[in-house]
Amino acid sequence: MAYRSRTRRSGTGAVPAGARFAAVVAASLLTTGCGALNGVVNDPVGERWESRTGLPSCGEVSLEQGEEMGKRAAREIACLRRALGNSEGAELEATYPTTEGDLIREYYRLTPSGRLEVYTDGTDDRHSDGTWSFTECHTPEWLPEISCDR
């Protein structure tokens, strides 16, 4: 049985298949930028969150399936209320599963001016578009669920 080389010959040079694969991976990382390494790939909302100036943390909350924020995060919401009352900034991170069990991360960012920004990281939700989303309001109302006046 004759030995067959795995090296393809094209033109004057030969490039092993493994080297071609490595070159493709390297080229794709270069074209997507460093954001690919931290999970934010050409997503302006995710990039905005990652590049923000951090505010004091009110903690992190991990909710179970169907668990309500107001019941599980009373201390953390009280921290945000204090920040709002004192015209200070604060952030809260909440993680919860979708119906299918994929994790969603929401970041509540209260600015010193009283604006509530909500960044939602849906990149691990296989049943969504896999992007970040953003919403904000200028008169947050801290009820059992975090919401904004209409």
N, C-alpha and C positions, 0 to 999 in steps of 0.2 A: 504494500500500500504506500503510495507516494504521499509525502508530507505537503500540505497546502498552507501557504502563508495566509495569515489573516490581514495582511497589508494589501490595501487596494492600490493599484498603480494607475495614476492619472497624469497625463502629461509627462514631465520629466522627473517629478518627485513622488515619493510614496509617503502617505500619512496613515499611521495605524488608526483603527476605528476608535479606540479609547481616547486617543489624542484629539480626534475630531469632536467627540462628545464633550470632552473637557473644554475645548475651544467654544463650542456652542453655549455651554453653561456660563462660561466667563463672559462671553459677549452679551448674553441676556442679562446678567447682573449689571454689567456696565451700562446697558441701555435703560434699565429700570431705575438705576441709581441706588444709593445706599438705603433708601426707604424699604427696599425689598428685604433687607436683613432684619428690620425691626417690625415687619408685618404691615407697614403702611406703604402700599405700592400705588403711586400716582393717585392718591385719594386726598383731595384738598382739605376735606374736613378732618381726616385723620392726621394729616400733616400739620394742620392748624392746632390740633390738640397737643401733638407731640412737641411743637415749638413754643407753646405758651409759656408765660412766666407763672410758675406755680404759686398757689395761695395756701395758707395754713389748712391742714387736713382735719376734717371732722371724722375721719376713719373710713373703714371699708365694711360693707355689709354683704353677706352672701346669703341670698334667699333660696329656699327650697321651692319645689314645684308648687304653685298656687299660694305661696306665703305672701302676705301683704307687707309692704314697706313700713306703713304706719305702726304696725304691731311689732315688727322685728327690729326697727331702727329708731325707736323713740329717742334714745340718747343722741344719736347722730343728727336727727332732725332738730332736736333741741339746740345742738351746737350751731346748726345753720340759722336757726331763729335768733340766737344770741348775736351771731355775726351780722344778721340783717338789722337787728335793733341797735347795734353799735356802729353801723355803717362800715363794717369791716368785710373783708373778703374771706371766703372759705370754700373748700371742695369736699365732696363726698363721692366715693366710688361704690356702686352697687352692682352685684353680679347675680344673675338669675337665669334659670334654664327656660328654653322655649318648650312648647308642648312636646316636641320631638326629643328634647334633652340637650340641644345645642346651647352653649353658653353665650349670653348677651352681657356686655358690660356697659353700664351707663355711668357717666361722670357728671355730677351736678356741681356747677361752678357758680358761686354767688360772688359777684363783683362788689367792691366797696361802694359803688354807686347804687346798689340794690337790684341790679339786673341779674336774672337767673339764666344761665346758659346750660343746656343739656346736650352733651355729646353722647351719642350711642354708637358703640362699636359692634357692628353686626358681622365682622369678618369671620367668625367661627360658626355662624348660622348657615348650615348647608342648604336651607330651604328659603333663603332670601337672596338679595342681590350681592351679599357679601361685602357691603361698603359701610362707611360711617355715615351718620346723619347728625343734624344739628337743629336745635330749636332754641328760642329764647323768649323771655318776656320781661317786662319792666316793672311789673307789680306782682311778685310771687306771693302766693297764698299758701301757707304751710298747714294744710289739712292732713288727715291721715295719709293721703297719697300726695306726693309732690305735684302741684299743678300751678296754673297761672290764672288770674282773674280774666274774664272775657269782657 
